[in-house]
Amino acid sequence: MSEFFWSNNAINYAALAIPAFFLFLGLEYVAAIRQRKTHVFNFDSSVANISIGIAERLLNLFLTASFYGVFTYIYEHFALWAIPNTWGVWVMLILVTDLVWYWYHRLGHEINLFWAAHIVHHHSEEFNYSVSARITTLQSIVRNVFWSVLPLVGFHPAMVMTILVVHGTYSFFTHTQLIRSLGWLEHILITPSHHRVHHASNEKYLNKNYGDLFVFWDKLFGTFQKEEEQPVYGLTHPLKSYSFIWQHFHYFLELLYATRQVSGIGNKLKIVFGPPEMLDQNIRPLLEKRFIPDRRETNALVRFKVYLVIQLGLALVVLFFITLFYQQTQPLEKVVGTLFILITLVNCGALLEQRRWIYYLEYLRLLVVVTYASYIIERPELLAGVLVVSLAMLWPMQKWYLRLVYGQG
């Protein structure tokens, strides 16, 4: 049944979600200008948000078919019932899906191991459509473990995947500050107002509004909170880095550090599966001082921002075409495209922090592209020539490059 989503000859129209995302993001920005609320956008944070979203879309290309295969295997071998495909069943499926989401989401905030995968979604101190992109592949894997309950119950995998697309699309539109209230729908759906509460770090808003589509799960389980005071977005202890790698893995390092401070497997497990609020909050500043010292404020130069946007644009173009022609793309092209995008995303985070070693990342990316090109045209001397010239120019070009990008040598 995997042909439902994948075909050897078909174009993968899921790629169209990429331009659609930027279309709605652009419309939100236009609306912000008209409402004189451009402060809801922050250049640095938006770049970080989009970078994380690009990585998730890229890596999930390799996992989506696997998820569907897992759902199919569970359905064919372990399904408790054979639930028919009727309109009433679709209504039941959307309700059950949202209930599973509620508990996946709630446990993602209450258990350290799951929070480590989910925390990235809450880093941003701005709140707009770009924040919806802050999903990591690790979070997707955890989420799909929970979704496995649906085919186990007896819902056909094709139905499950269809509902998950609808479910995920709706949640995108709840990440905005420009829609204040939806009237009577506030009593039925998770609205932007409800989700703003969830993303806020105000004390009264913590651990509230876990629902994704319907609000009644939060009311039923006692986690609902109406938006009353102005939300303050982000973590209670903000992350002091835009590093692509650090954003993904800092909390896992914090857990590792915490477990090494206690003895006994029981105490270590209490940390891993305990609540985030019990973790020592002094660990993060310690690790930040060790692993990401000397972070500089982002450069305000126009050419710096243009250069950064070009970097993101290149990654997006490569991602779009890999996604669009995924089934026709050869494994080598997938590997090269993945390396190119990931190096670019690490580069974007390093640029935001004014890291000087991005110069060497640029060389690494050039090496990947030239190696691929020389292999395709069967001209190894091209690679050798570029390597010789690059090594000869490595040190002389560094100062010029840093001056060009950062405005300083």
C-alpha positions as CSV (number, residue, x, y, z in Angstrom):
1,M,0.0,0.0,0.0
2,S,3.0,2.3,0.0
3,E,2.0,3.4,-3.5
4,F,-0.6,5.6,-1.8
5,F,2.1,8.1,-1.1
6,W,5.1,7.0,-3.2
7,S,5.3,6.1,-6.8
8,N,8.3,5.2,-8.9
9,N,7.1,7.4,-11.7
10,A,5.1,10.2,-9.9
11,I,6.3,13.6,-8.9
12,N,6.2,14.0,-5.1
13,Y,3.8,16.9,-4.8
14,A,4.6,17.2,-1.1
15,A,7.4,19.5,-2.4
16,L,4.7,22.2,-3.0
17,A,4.4,22.6,0.8
18,I,7.7,24.4,0.7
19,P,6.6,27.4,-1.5
20,A,3.2,27.3,0.2
21,F,4.9,27.8,3.6
22,F,6.7,30.9,2.4
23,L,3.6,32.2,0.7
24,F,1.7,32.2,4.0
25,L,4.7,33.5,5.8
26,G,4.9,36.4,3.4
27,L,1.2,37.1,3.7
28,E,1.6,37.1,7.5
29,Y,4.5,39.6,7.2
30,V,2.4,41.8,4.9
31,A,-0.5,41.7,7.5
32,A,2.0,42.6,10.2
33,I,3.1,45.6,8.3
34,R,-0.5,46.7,7.8
35,Q,-1.2,46.2,11.5
36,R,2.0,47.9,12.4
37,K,3.2,44.8,14.2
38,T,6.4,44.0,12.4
39,H,8.0,43.5,15.9
40,V,6.5,40.0,15.8
41,F,9.3,39.1,13.3
42,N,12.9,38.9,14.2
43,F,15.4,38.3,11.4
44,D,17.9,36.1,13.4
45,S,15.2,34.0,15.0
46,S,13.3,33.5,11.7
47,V,16.5,32.3,10.0
48,A,17.1,29.8,12.9
49,N,13.5,28.7,12.7
50,I,13.6,28.1,9.0
51,S,16.9,26.3,9.2
52,I,15.6,23.8,11.6
53,G,12.5,23.3,9.4
54,I,14.6,22.6,6.4
55,A,16.6,19.9,8.2
56,E,13.4,18.2,9.4
57,R,11.9,18.2,5.9
58,L,15.1,16.9,4.4
59,L,15.7,14.1,6.9
60,N,12.0,13.1,7.0
61,L,12.2,12.4,3.2
62,F,14.2,9.3,4.2
63,L,11.8,8.4,7.0
64,T,8.3,9.0,5.8
65,A,8.1,5.9,3.6
66,S,9.6,3.9,6.5
67,F,6.9,5.3,8.9
68,Y,4.2,4.2,6.4
69,G,5.8,0.8,6.2
70,V,5.8,0.5,10.0
71,F,2.1,1.5,10.1
72,T,1.3,-1.1,7.4
73,Y,3.2,-3.8,9.2
74,I,1.4,-3.1,12.4
75,Y,-2.0,-2.9,10.7
76,E,-1.5,-6.2,8.8
77,H,-0.1,-8.2,11.7
78,F,-1.4,-6.7,14.9
79,A,-4.5,-4.6,14.3
80,L,-7.1,-5.3,17.0
81,W,-10.0,-4.5,14.7
82,A,-10.6,-4.0,11.0
83,I,-12.2,-0.6,11.0
84,P,-14.1,0.2,7.8
85,N,-13.6,3.2,5.6
86,T,-16.8,5.2,6.2
87,W,-17.4,8.9,6.7
88,G,-18.2,8.3,10.4
89,V,-14.9,6.5,10.8
90,W,-13.1,9.5,9.5
91,V,-14.7,11.7,12.1
92,M,-13.7,9.1,14.8
93,L,-10.2,9.0,13.4
94,I,-9.6,12.7,13.6
95,L,-10.8,12.7,17.3
96,V,-8.6,9.7,18.2
97,T,-5.6,11.3,16.4
98,D,-6.0,14.5,18.3
99,L,-6.3,12.5,21.6
100,V,-3.1,10.6,20.8
101,W,-1.5,14.0,20.0
102,Y,-2.6,15.4,23.3
103,W,-0.8,12.7,25.3
104,Y,2.2,12.7,23.0
105,H,2.5,16.4,23.4
106,R,1.9,16.4,27.2
107,L,4.4,13.7,27.8
108,G,6.8,15.6,25.6
109,H,6.7,18.4,28.2
110,E,6.6,16.2,31.3
111,I,9.4,13.6,30.6
112,N,13.0,14.8,30.1
113,L,13.8,12.3,27.4
114,F,10.9,13.4,25.3
115,W,11.4,17.1,26.2
116,A,14.9,16.8,24.8
117,A,13.4,16.0,21.4
118,H,10.6,18.6,21.7
119,I,12.3,21.6,23.3
120,V,13.6,22.9,20.0
121,H,10.1,23.8,19.1
122,H,10.0,26.2,22.1
123,H,13.3,27.9,21.7
124,S,12.1,30.9,19.7
125,E,11.4,34.1,21.5
126,E,9.2,35.3,18.6
127,F,5.9,33.8,17.6
128,N,4.8,33.7,13.9
129,Y,4.4,31.1,11.2
130,S,8.1,30.5,11.0
131,V,8.0,29.0,14.5
132,S,5.8,26.1,13.1
133,A,8.9,24.9,11.2
134,R,10.8,24.2,14.5
135,I,10.3,20.5,14.3
136,T,13.2,18.1,14.6
137,T,13.6,14.7,13.0
138,L,14.0,13.2,16.6
139,Q,10.7,14.7,17.5
140,S,9.1,13.2,14.4
141,I,10.4,9.8,15.3
142,V,8.9,10.0,18.8
143,R,5.7,11.3,17.4
144,N,5.3,8.5,15.0
145,V,5.8,5.9,17.8
146,F,2.7,7.4,19.3
147,W,0.9,7.4,15.9
148,S,1.5,3.7,15.7
149,V,-1.4,3.3,18.1
150,L,-3.8,4.2,15.3
151,P,-3.0,1.3,12.9
152,L,-2.8,-1.0,16.0
153,V,-6.4,-0.1,16.9
154,G,-7.4,-0.9,13.3
155,F,-7.4,2.3,11.2
156,H,-6.0,1.7,7.8
157,P,-2.5,3.3,7.3
158,A,-3.6,5.3,4.2
159,M,-6.4,6.9,6.3
160,V,-3.9,7.6,9.1
161,M,-1.4,9.3,6.8
162,T,-4.2,11.4,5.3
163,I,-5.5,12.6,8.6
164,L,-1.9,13.3,9.8
165,V,-1.4,15.7,6.8
166,V,-4.7,17.5,7.7
167,H,-3.8,17.5,11.4
168,G,-0.3,18.9,10.7
169,T,-1.5,21.5,8.3
170,Y,-4.0,23.0,10.7
171,S,-1.4,23.4,13.4
172,F,0.7,25.6,11.1
173,F,-2.0,28.3,11.2
174,T,-2.1,28.5,15.0
175,H,1.4,30.0,15.2
176,T,0.6,33.6,14.8
177,Q,0.0,36.7,16.9
178,L,-2.0,38.6,14.3
179,I,-5.3,36.7,14.8
180,R,-6.6,37.7,18.2
181,S,-9.9,35.7,18.7
182,L,-12.1,33.4,16.6
183,G,-15.2,33.9,18.6
184,W,-17.3,30.8,19.4
185,L,-14.6,28.6,17.7
186,E,-12.4,29.4,20.8
187,H,-14.7,26.9,22.7
188,I,-14.1,24.1,20.2
189,L,-10.7,24.4,18.4
190,I,-7.2,25.1,19.4
191,T,-6.9,28.6,18.1
192,P,-3.9,31.0,17.8
193,S,-4.9,32.5,21.1
194,H,-4.8,29.1,22.8
195,H,-1.5,28.1,21.2
196,R,0.1,31.4,22.1
197,V,-0.5,30.4,25.7
198,H,1.2,27.1,25.1
199,H,4.3,28.8,23.7
200,A,4.6,31.3,26.5
201,S,7.0,31.2,29.4
202,N,4.7,33.2,31.8
203,E,4.3,31.2,35.0
204,K,0.5,30.9,34.7
205,Y,0.9,29.6,31.1
206,L,3.4,26.9,31.7
207,N,2.3,23.3,30.8
208,K,-1.0,24.4,29.3
209,N,-3.0,23.9,26.1
210,Y,-1.4,20.7,24.7
211,G,-4.2,20.1,22.2
212,D,-3.5,20.5,18.5
213,L,-6.9,20.6,16.9
214,F,-9.6,20.4,19.6
215,V,-9.6,22.3,22.9
216,F,-11.8,19.9,24.8
217,W,-9.0,17.5,25.7
218,D,-7.2,20.2,27.7
219,K,-10.5,21.1,29.4
220,L,-11.2,17.4,30.1
221,F,-7.7,16.7,31.6
222,G,-7.3,20.0,33.4
223,T,-4.6,21.7,31.3
224,F,-6.6,24.5,29.7
225,Q,-5.6,28.1,30.2
226,K,-7.3,31.1,28.5
227,E,-5.0,33.9,27.1
228,E,-5.2,36.7,29.7
229,E,-1.9,38.5,30.0
230,Q,0.6,39.2,27.2
231,P,2.6,36.0,26.5
232,V,6.3,36.1,26.8
233,Y,7.6,33.5,24.3
234,G,10.5,31.1,24.6
235,L,11.9,29.0,27.4
236,T,11.9,30.0,31.1
237,H,15.7,29.8,30.8
238,P,16.4,31.1,27.2
239,L,18.9,29.4,25.0
240,K,21.8,31.7,24.3
241,S,22.7,30.4,20.9
242,Y,21.5,30.2,17.3
243,S,23.9,27.3,16.6
244,F,22.2,24.7,14.4
245,I,23.9,21.8,16.2
246,W,23.6,23.2,19.7
247,Q,19.9,23.9,19.3
248,H,19.3,20.2,18.4
249,F,21.4,18.6,21.1
250,H,22.0,20.9,24.0
251,Y,19.3,19.3,26.2
252,F,20.6,15.8,25.6
253,L,24.0,17.0,26.8
254,E,22.3,18.6,29.8
255,L,20.7,15.2,30.6
256,L,24.1,13.4,30.2
257,Y,25.8,15.9,32.4
258,A,23.1,15.6,35.1
259,T,23.2,11.8,35.1
260,R,27.0,11.8,35.5
261,Q,26.5,13.9,38.7
262,V,24.6,11.1,40.4
263,S,25.3,7.5,41.2
264,G,23.1,4.5,40.8
265,I,21.1,3.5,37.8
266,G,17.8,4.4,39.6
267,N,18.9,8.0,40.2
268,K,20.0,8.3,36.6
269,L,16.7,7.0,35.3
270,K,14.9,9.4,37.5
271,I,16.6,12.2,35.7
272,V,16.1,10.8,32.2
273,F,12.4,10.1,32.8
274,G,11.7,12.8,35.3
275,P,10.1,16.2,34.7
276,P,12.2,19.0,33.2
277,E,11.5,21.4,36.1
278,M,13.5,19.1,38.3
279,L,16.7,19.3,36.2
280,D,19.4,21.6,37.6
281,Q,19.0,24.9,35.8
282,N,22.6,25.8,36.3
283,I,23.8,23.1,34.0
284,R,22.9,24.9,30.7
285,P,25.0,28.1,31.5
286,L,27.9,25.8,32.4
287,L,27.7,23.9,29.1
288,E,27.1,27.0,27.1
289,K,30.3,28.5,28.6
290,R,32.2,25.4,27.7
291,F,30.9,24.6,24.2
292,I,29.7,28.0,22.7
293,P,32.0,30.7,24.3
294,D,32.5,34.1,22.8
295,R,29.2,34.4,21.0
296,R,28.9,37.8,19.3
297,E,25.8,39.8,18.5
298,T,24.5,39.3,15.0
299,N,25.9,41.6,12.3
300,A,23.5,44.3,11.2
301,L,25.1,44.9,7.8
302,V,22.8,44.6,4.9
303,R,25.3,42.6,2.9
304,F,25.6,40.2,5.8
305,K,21.8,39.6,5.8
306,V,21.7,39.3,2.0
307,Y,24.5,36.7,2.2
308,L,22.6,34.8,4.9
309,V,19.4,34.8,2.9
310,I,21.3,33.5,-0.2
311,Q,22.6,30.7,2.0
312,L,19.1,29.7,3.1
313,G,17.8,30.1,-0.5
314,L,20.3,27.7,-1.9
315,A,19.4,25.1,0.8
316,L,15.7,25.6,0.0
317,V,16.2,25.2,-3.8
318,V,18.1,22.0,-3.3
319,L,15.6,20.7,-0.8
320,F,12.7,21.5,-3.2
321,F,14.1,19.6,-6.1
322,I,15.2,16.6,-4.0
323,T,11.7,16.4,-2.6
324,L,9.9,17.0,-5.9
325,F,11.9,14.3,-7.7
326,Y,12.7,12.1,-4.7
327,Q,11.8,8.8,-6.4
328,Q,13.8,9.6,-9.5
329,T,16.8,10.9,-7.7
330,Q,19.8,8.5,-7.4
331,P,21.3,7.7,-4.0
332,L,24.5,9.6,-4.8
333,E,22.5,12.8,-5.6
334,K,20.5,12.3,-2.4
335,V,23.7,12.0,-0.3
336,V,25.4,15.0,-2.0
337,G,22.2,17.1,-1.7
338,T,21.9,16.2,2.0
339,L,25.5,17.0,2.7
340,F,25.2,20.3,0.9
341,I,22.1,21.3,2.8
342,L,23.3,20.2,6.2
343,I,26.7,22.1,5.8
344,T,24.7,25.1,4.7
345,L,22.4,25.0,7.7
346,V,25.3,24.6,10.1
347,N,26.9,27.6,8.3
348,C,23.8,29.7,8.8
349,G,23.8,29.2,12.6
350,A,27.5,29.9,12.7
351,L,27.0,33.1,10.7
352,L,24.4,34.3,13.1
353,E,27.0,33.9,15.9
354,Q,29.8,35.6,13.9
355,R,31.9,32.4,14.0
356,R,35.2,32.8,12.1
357,W,35.4,29.1,11.3
358,I,32.6,29.3,8.8
359,Y,35.4,30.1,6.3
360,Y,36.4,26.4,6.5
361,L,32.8,25.2,6.2
362,E,32.6,27.1,2.9
363,Y,35.6,25.2,1.7
364,L,34.1,21.9,2.8
365,R,30.9,22.7,0.9
366,L,32.9,23.7,-2.2
367,L,34.8,20.4,-1.9
368,V,31.5,18.4,-1.8
369,V,30.2,20.2,-4.9
370,V,33.4,19.9,-6.9
371,T,33.9,16.3,-6.0
372,Y,30.4,15.5,-7.2
373,A,30.9,17.5,-10.4
374,S,34.2,15.9,-11.2
375,Y,32.6,12.5,-10.7
376,I,29.6,13.3,-13.0
377,I,31.7,14.6,-15.8
378,E,34.4,12.0,-15.2
379,R,37.2,14.6,-14.9
380,P,39.2,13.9,-11.7
381,E,41.7,16.5,-12.8
382,L,39.0,19.1,-12.1
383,L,38.9,18.0,-8.4
384,A,42.7,18.0,-8.2
385,G,43.0,21.4,-9.7
386,V,40.4,22.9,-7.4
387,L,42.1,21.3,-4.4
388,V,45.6,22.7,-5.4
389,V,44.2,26.2,-6.0
390,S,42.1,26.1,-2.8
391,L,45.0,25.1,-0.6
392,A,47.2,27.8,-2.1
393,M,44.5,30.4,-1.5
394,L,43.3,29.1,1.9
395,W,45.1,31.6,4.2
396,P,45.3,34.6,1.9
397,M,41.5,34.5,1.2
398,Q,40.4,34.2,4.8
399,K,40.8,37.8,5.8
400,W,39.1,39.0,2.6
401,Y,36.2,36.6,3.1
402,L,35.6,37.6,6.7
403,R,35.8,41.2,5.8
404,L,33.3,40.7,3.1
405,V,30.8,38.8,5.2
406,Y,31.2,40.4,8.7
407,G,32.7,43.7,7.7
408,Q,35.9,42.8,9.7
409,G,39.1,40.9,9.1
